[in-house]
C-alpha cells in the first residue's frame, strides 16, 4: 500500500533488477534493448550520454551506428514509463545528439547505497564514529546482491566491481568495530558477508579461524582453513600464506578450551 512518503518510482539495481511504478512492478519491456538502455541511463541519470556511446554500450559488437535501433529502444522506454514520465517521475530528454534521463523523486537503491557510504566516510573523518557506523550499516543493508545480478556487459561488470568494492569497505569497518567490541557473533556475520563477496579474502578466513579458536571450536577452525585452502588452490592456483598456516598450527597446539567469558 502506498503512502504519502512512498516514492512513486523505485528502482532496485543491487541484486535482480526491478522497476516499480506506483507500487506495481514493470515486468514487460517492449524491445530487446529497452531495459538495457534504461539501466545505463539510470546509472548516468542527470548526465547527457551521446548516442555514439549508447551504441557502444548496447551494441558493442556492431559496426552499425545508424540511429534506427536506438530510436526503437528509446521509444520503448518511453512507452514503459508511460504516464509517469513527468516532474514526479522520469523524463527521457533528447538533446545535442544524445539522451538524458531525469528524475526528481525516484528512489534508486544504488544511489542510496552510495550516499550512505559516502556519508559514513565523511562522518568517520569528522570523528563521529558512531554515526558513521550507522551509515555503513545502512550501506551494508542496502547491498542485497551484486549490481544487476545475472546480467552481463562490460559496463555492468565495471559498475558491479566498483559497487562490490564499496560494499567490502563498509563491511570491513563494521567487522573491525565488532572485533574491537568483542562482539564475536556480529564479527562472524560481517566476515561471512565479506567472504560471500570475495571468497578469496584470506585475512577474513584468518579472523574466522581465530574467533572460533577463542570459542574452543577447533573443528570450525579447520573447516574455515580447509575452505580457504581449497578455494585458493582450485581457483587461483596458490596456497594459503604462512600467517594462515601459523594460525592453524597455533590453535591446534592449544587444543580445546572452555568458552571464553567474553563470548558466553
LINCOR-V202010 format. One record per pair of residues at least 12 apart in sequence whose ideal C-beta (glycine too) atoms are under 10 Angstrom apart, sorted by the first residue. I is the first residue (numbers start at 0). J is the second residue. D is the distance in whole Angstrom. If there is no record, write none. Layout:
i: (I	I)
j: (J	J)
d: (D	D)
//
This chain:
i: (0	1	1	1	5	5	5	5	6	6	6	6	6	6	6	6	6	6	6	6	7	7	7	7	7	7	7	7	7	7	7	7	7	7	8	8	8	8	8	8	8	8	8	8	8	8	8	8	9	9	9	9	9	9	9	10	10	10	10	10	10	10	10	10	10	10	10	10	11	11	11	11	11	11	11	11	11	12	12	12	12	12	12	12	12	12	12	12	12	12	12	12	12	12	12	13	13	13	13	13	13	13	13	13	13	13	13	13	13	13	13	13	14	14	14	14	14	14	14	14	14	15	15	15	15	15	15	15	16	16	16	16	16	16	16	16	16	16	17	18	18	18	18	18	18	18	18	18	19	20	20	20	20	20	20	20	20	21	21	21	25	25	25	25	25	27	28	28	28	28	28	29	29	29	29	29	29	29	29	30	30	30	30	30	30	30	30	30	31	31	31	31	31	32	32	32	32	32	32	32	32	32	32	32	33	33	33	33	33	33	33	33	33	33	34	34	34	34	34	35	35	35	35	35	35	35	35	35	35	35	36	36	36	36	36	36	36	36	36	36	36	36	36	37	37	37	37	37	37	37	37	37	38	38	38	38	38	38	38	38	39	39	39	39	39	39	39	39	39	39	40	40	40	40	40	40	40	40	40	40	40	40	41	41	41	41	41	41	41	42	42	42	42	42	42	42	42	42	43	43	43	43	43	44	44	44	44	44	44	44	44	45	45	45	45	46	46	46	46	47	47	47	47	47	47	47	47	47	48	48	48	48	49	49	49	49	50	50	50	50	50	50	50	50	50	50	51	51	51	51	52	52	52	53	53	53	53	53	53	53	54	54	54	55	55	56	56	56	56	57	57	57	57	58	59	59	59	66	69	70	72	73	73	73	74	76	76	76	76	77	77	77	80	80	83	83	84	84	85	86	86	86	86	87	87	87	87	88	88	88	88	88	89	89	89	89	89	90	90	108	108	108	108	109	109	109	109	109	109	110	111	111	111	112	112	112	112	112	112	112	112	112	112	112	112	113	113	113	113	113	114	114	114	114	115	115	115	115	115	115	115	115	115	115	115	115	116	116	116	116	116	116	116	116	116	116	116	116	116	117	117	117	118	118	118	118	118	118	118	119	119	119	119	119	119	119	119	119	119	119	119	119	120	120	120	120	120	120	121	122	122	123	123	128	128	129	131	131	132	132	132	132	132	134	134	135	135	135	135	135	135	135	135	136	136	136	136	137	138	138	138	138	138	138	138	139	139	139	139	139	139	139	139	140	141	141	142	142	142	142	142	142	142	142	142	144	144	145	145	145	145	145	145	145	146	146	146	146	146	146	146	147	147	162	163	163	164	164	166	166	166	166	166	167	167	167	167	167	167	169	169	170	170	170	170	170	170	170	170	170	170	170	170	171	171	171	171	171	171	172	173	173	173	173	173	173	174	174	174	174	174	174	174	174	174	174	174	175	175	176	177	177	177	178	178	178	178	180	181	181	181	181	181	182	182	183	183	183	183	183	183	183	184	184	186	186	186	187	187	187	187	187	187	189	189	190	190	190	190	190	190	190	190	191	191	193	193	194	194	194	194	194	198	198	198	198	198	198	199	199	199	199	199	199	200	200	201	201	201	201	201	201	201	201	201	202	202	202	203	203	204	204	204	204	204	204	204	204	204	204	204	205	205	205	205	205	205	205	205	205	205	206	206	207	207	207	207	207	207	207	208	208	208	208	208	208	208	208	208	208	208	209	209	209	209	210	210	210	211	211	211	212	212	212	212	212	212	212	212	212	213	213	213	213	213	213	214	214	214	214	214	214	214	215	215	215	215	215	215	215	215	215	216	216	216	217	217	217	217	217	217	217	218	220	220	220	220	221	221	221	223	223	224	224	224	224	224	224	224	225	225	227	227	227	227	228	228	228	231)
j: (22	21	22	23	19	21	22	106	19	20	21	22	87	88	102	103	104	105	106	107	19	20	21	22	83	85	87	88	89	102	103	104	105	106	20	21	25	80	83	87	88	89	102	103	104	105	106	107	21	22	24	105	106	107	108	25	37	38	41	44	89	102	105	106	107	108	109	110	24	106	107	108	109	141	143	144	147	38	41	42	107	108	109	110	112	144	145	146	147	148	150	155	158	159	162	107	108	109	111	112	141	142	143	144	145	146	147	148	159	162	163	166	108	142	143	144	145	146	147	148	149	143	144	145	147	148	149	150	34	35	37	38	41	146	147	148	149	150	108	34	37	38	41	79	80	89	105	107	106	79	80	81	82	83	88	89	105	82	83	88	37	79	80	81	83	79	72	75	76	78	79	71	72	74	75	76	77	78	79	68	71	72	73	74	75	76	78	79	57	68	71	72	75	53	56	57	58	68	69	71	72	73	75	76	57	71	72	73	74	75	76	77	78	79	72	75	76	79	150	53	56	57	58	72	76	147	150	152	154	155	48	53	56	57	69	71	72	73	75	76	91	98	100	72	73	75	76	79	80	89	91	100	56	146	147	150	152	154	155	158	52	53	56	57	98	100	152	154	155	158	53	56	73	76	89	91	92	97	98	99	100	101	89	100	102	105	107	109	110	100	107	109	110	146	147	154	155	158	56	98	99	100	154	89	99	100	101	102	105	107	110	99	100	101	102	97	99	100	101	92	93	94	95	96	97	98	99	100	97	98	99	100	95	96	97	98	64	66	69	70	73	93	95	96	97	98	64	69	96	97	97	98	154	66	68	69	72	73	97	98	66	68	69	153	154	152	153	154	155	69	72	152	154	72	152	153	154	96	98	93	98	91	93	98	91	89	91	98	100	89	90	91	100	102	102	105	101	102	103	101	102	103	104	102	103	104	105	101	102	103	104	105	101	102	103	104	105	102	103	141	142	143	146	141	142	146	147	158	162	141	137	138	141	137	138	139	140	141	142	143	146	162	165	166	169	138	141	161	162	165	134	137	138	141	133	134	135	136	137	138	139	140	141	142	165	169	134	135	137	138	139	141	142	162	165	166	168	169	172	134	138	165	130	131	133	134	135	137	138	131	132	133	134	135	136	137	138	139	168	169	172	173	134	135	165	168	169	172	134	134	135	135	172	172	176	176	172	176	169	172	173	176	177	169	172	166	168	169	170	171	172	173	176	169	172	173	176	169	165	166	168	169	170	172	173	166	169	170	172	173	188	189	192	169	166	169	162	163	165	166	167	169	170	192	196	195	196	158	159	160	162	163	166	196	158	159	160	161	162	163	166	159	162	196	196	197	196	197	192	193	195	196	197	192	193	196	197	200	203	189	192	188	189	190	191	192	193	194	195	196	197	200	203	189	190	193	200	202	203	189	185	186	188	189	192	193	186	187	188	189	190	191	192	193	202	203	206	189	206	189	189	190	210	190	206	209	210	261	210	213	259	261	262	261	262	210	211	213	214	259	261	262	210	262	206	207	210	206	207	210	211	214	219	203	206	202	203	204	205	206	207	210	223	203	207	206	207	207	223	226	227	230	226	227	230	231	234	235	227	230	231	234	235	237	227	230	227	228	230	231	237	239	240	242	243	240	242	243	223	227	223	224	225	226	227	228	230	231	239	243	246	223	224	227	239	240	242	243	245	246	247	223	246	219	220	222	223	224	226	227	220	221	222	223	224	227	243	246	247	249	250	223	246	249	250	223	259	262	223	224	250	246	247	249	250	251	253	255	256	259	250	256	258	259	261	262	255	256	257	258	259	262	263	250	253	254	255	256	257	258	259	262	250	255	258	247	250	251	253	254	255	256	255	246	247	250	251	247	250	251	243	247	239	243	244	246	247	250	251	239	247	239	240	243	247	243	244	247	243)
d: (8	6	5	10	10	9	7	9	9	10	10	10	9	9	10	10	6	6	4	9	9	7	6	9	7	10	6	6	10	10	10	6	8	9	6	8	10	9	6	8	5	7	7	10	7	4	7	9	10	8	10	7	5	8	8	10	9	9	6	10	9	9	6	7	5	7	8	9	10	9	8	5	9	10	8	9	10	7	7	7	7	6	4	9	9	9	10	6	6	9	10	10	9	10	9	10	5	6	10	6	7	6	5	6	7	6	8	8	10	7	10	9	8	9	5	3	7	9	8	5	9	9	7	10	8	5	7	9	7	10	9	7	10	9	5	8	9	7	9	9	8	9	9	8	9	10	9	10	9	9	8	8	9	5	7	9	10	10	7	9	9	6	9	10	10	8	9	6	8	9	6	9	9	8	4	8	10	5	7	9	5	5	9	8	4	8	9	10	9	9	9	8	9	9	10	5	8	7	8	8	4	10	8	9	10	8	5	8	8	4	5	9	8	7	9	9	8	8	9	10	8	6	10	8	10	10	8	7	10	9	10	7	8	6	8	10	5	7	8	6	9	8	9	9	10	9	5	7	8	9	9	8	10	10	7	8	9	9	8	10	9	7	5	8	10	9	9	7	9	9	8	10	9	8	9	7	10	10	6	7	4	10	9	6	8	9	7	8	9	9	9	7	9	9	9	8	9	6	10	10	8	7	10	8	8	4	7	6	8	8	9	7	8	6	8	9	6	9	10	8	10	7	6	9	5	7	5	10	5	6	7	9	8	6	4	9	8	7	6	9	9	9	10	6	5	7	7	10	8	8	8	10	10	10	10	6	8	9	8	7	9	8	6	9	9	7	8	6	9	7	7	9	10	10	7	7	9	9	8	9	10	7	7	6	10	9	6	9	9	9	10	6	10	10	10	10	10	10	9	9	10	6	8	9	6	5	9	10	7	8	7	7	7	5	9	10	7	7	9	6	9	8	10	8	10	7	9	8	7	10	8	9	6	8	5	9	9	4	6	9	10	7	7	8	9	8	9	10	8	7	9	9	9	9	9	5	8	9	4	4	9	9	7	10	10	8	7	7	9	4	9	9	9	10	5	8	7	6	10	8	9	9	9	8	9	5	9	8	9	5	7	8	3	4	9	8	7	10	9	7	8	10	8	9	10	9	9	9	9	6	9	8	8	9	8	9	8	10	10	7	7	6	10	8	10	10	9	4	8	9	5	6	9	8	10	6	10	9	7	7	9	4	9	10	9	7	5	6	9	6	10	8	7	10	9	10	7	8	8	4	10	8	8	9	8	10	10	10	5	9	7	6	9	8	5	4	9	8	5	8	10	7	10	10	6	8	9	9	8	9	10	6	10	9	6	6	6	8	10	10	10	10	5	9	10	5	5	10	10	8	10	10	9	8	10	7	9	9	9	9	8	9	9	5	8	9	6	9	9	4	6	10	8	7	10	8	7	9	10	9	6	9	10	9	7	9	8	10	10	9	9	5	8	9	10	5	9	7	7	9	8	5	9	9	7	9	6	9	7	6	8	10	10	9	9	10	5	8	10	6	5	8	9	9	8	9	10	8	9	9	9	9	9	9	5	9	8	10	8	6	6	7	6	9	9	10	6	10	9	7	10	7	6	8	6	9	9	9	9	9	5	7	10	7	4	9	9	9	8	7	9	9	9	8	9	9	7	6	10	6	9	9	10	8	8	9	5	9	9	9	5	8	9	5	6	8	8	5	7	10	7	10	6	9	7	9	10	8	7	10	8	8	9	8	4	9	7	10	9	10	9	9	9	5	8	6	10	9	10	6	7	6	10	10	9	8	5	5	7	6	8	9	10	8	9	10	7	7	9	7	6	9	9	8	7	5	8	7	9	8	10	9	7	7	9	8	5	9	10	10	10	6	10	7	10	8	9	9	9)
//
